[in-house]
């Protein structure tokens, strides 16, 4: 998207923005559907809300602080890119450890 913004062409900038927004919408739709399934019905709303908002606060508050410290004001983005890549890999690992929420089918009773 940054490359498309740098072109200065409104159509290319719009296309970059559109692709980015579709990616965000897809991500948030999956989170909104999956997160409540992780909790039993009695605490589903509270669990999903606390998990989502706590993750947003920690991710939204720590990322700029760490990115500023890692960049050290020299203007090179590699430290920040490495930090964000590590966070993405950590998130992927955590996601892989989450349980399957699809209901288990009961075997059909044997007739005979």
TILO-618402 format. One record per residue (C-alpha): residue number from 0; residue in one letter; x, y, z. Coordinates in Angstrom, 1 decimal, padded with zeros to 4 digits, always signed. Layout:
<pts>
NUM/A/X/Y/Z
...
</pts>
This chain:
<pts>
0/X/+000.0/+000.0/+000.0
1/X/+002.8/+002.4/+000.8
2/X/+004.2/+002.0/-002.8
3/X/+000.7/+002.8/-004.2
4/X/+000.4/+005.9/-002.0
5/X/+003.9/+007.1/-003.2
6/X/+002.7/+007.0/-006.8
7/X/+000.4/+010.0/-006.2
8/X/-002.2/+008.5/-008.5
9/X/-005.6/+008.7/-006.9
10/X/-006.9/+005.4/-008.6
11/X/-003.8/+003.4/-007.5
12/X/-004.1/+004.9/-004.0
13/X/-007.8/+004.0/-003.8
14/X/-007.0/+000.4/-005.0
15/X/-004.3/+000.0/-002.3
16/X/-006.7/+001.3/+000.3
17/X/-009.5/-001.0/-000.9
18/X/-007.3/-004.1/-000.8
19/X/-006.1/-003.1/+002.7
20/X/-009.7/-002.6/+004.0
21/X/-010.8/-005.9/+002.5
22/X/-008.0/-007.6/+004.4
23/X/-009.0/-005.8/+007.7
24/X/-012.7/-006.7/+007.2
25/X/-011.8/-010.3/+006.6
26/X/-009.7/-010.5/+009.7
27/X/-012.2/-008.8/+012.0
28/X/-015.1/-010.9/+010.6
29/X/-013.2/-014.1/+011.6
30/X/-012.3/-012.8/+015.0
31/X/-015.9/-011.7/+015.6
32/X/-017.2/-015.2/+014.7
33/X/-014.5/-017.3/+016.4
34/X/-013.8/-015.4/+019.7
35/X/-017.2/-016.0/+021.3
36/X/-017.0/-019.7/+020.5
37/X/-014.1/-020.1/+022.8
38/X/-016.2/-019.5/+025.9
39/X/-019.1/-021.4/+027.4
40/X/-022.5/-019.7/+026.9
41/X/-022.8/-018.4/+030.5
42/X/-019.7/-016.2/+030.1
43/X/-019.5/-015.8/+026.3
44/X/-020.2/-012.1/+026.0
45/X/-017.9/-011.1/+028.9
46/X/-015.1/-013.5/+027.8
47/X/-015.1/-012.3/+024.2
48/X/-015.3/-008.6/+025.2
49/X/-012.5/-008.8/+027.8
50/X/-010.2/-010.9/+025.5
51/X/-010.8/-008.6/+022.4
52/X/-010.4/-005.3/+024.3
53/X/-007.4/-006.5/+026.4
54/X/-005.7/-007.6/+023.2
55/X/-006.5/-004.3/+021.5
56/X/-005.1/-002.3/+024.4
57/X/-001.9/-004.4/+024.8
58/X/-001.3/-004.5/+021.1
59/X/-002.3/-000.9/+020.5
60/X/-000.3/+000.5/+023.4
61/X/+002.9/-001.5/+023.3
62/X/+003.5/-001.5/+019.6
63/X/+004.3/+002.2/+019.2
64/X/+006.4/+002.2/+022.4
65/X/+008.5/-000.8/+021.3
66/X/+008.7/+000.4/+017.7
67/X/+010.0/+003.8/+018.8
68/X/+012.6/+002.1/+021.0
69/X/+013.6/-000.4/+018.3
70/X/+013.9/+002.3/+015.6
71/X/+016.2/+004.4/+017.8
72/X/+015.5/+007.4/+015.6
73/X/+017.9/+006.4/+012.8
74/X/+015.1/+006.1/+010.3
75/X/+015.7/+002.4/+009.3
76/X/+012.6/+000.3/+009.4
77/X/+014.3/-003.1/+009.9
78/X/+014.0/-003.3/+013.6
79/X/+010.3/-002.4/+013.5
80/X/+009.8/-004.9/+010.7
81/X/+011.5/-007.6/+012.8
82/X/+009.4/-006.7/+015.8
83/X/+006.1/-006.9/+013.9
84/X/+007.2/-010.1/+012.2
85/X/+007.9/-011.7/+015.6
86/X/+004.5/-010.5/+017.0
87/X/+002.8/-011.9/+013.9
88/X/+004.6/-015.3/+014.4
89/X/+003.6/-015.3/+018.1
90/X/+000.0/-014.6/+017.1
91/X/+000.0/-017.4/+014.6
92/X/+001.4/-019.8/+017.2
93/X/-001.2/-018.8/+019.7
94/X/-003.9/-019.2/+017.1
95/X/-002.6/-022.7/+016.3
96/X/-002.9/-023.7/+020.0
97/X/-006.6/-022.6/+020.2
98/X/-009.1/-025.4/+020.4
99/X/-011.4/-026.5/+017.6
100/X/-014.9/-025.2/+018.3
101/X/-016.8/-027.2/+015.7
102/X/-019.3/-029.5/+017.5
103/X/-018.4/-033.2/+017.5
104/X/-020.9/-035.3/+015.7
105/X/-022.4/-038.1/+017.7
106/X/-022.0/-041.5/+016.0
107/X/-025.3/-042.9/+014.6
108/X/-026.8/-045.6/+016.9
109/X/-026.3/-049.1/+015.5
110/X/-029.5/-050.8/+014.5
111/X/-029.6/-054.4/+014.3
</pts>
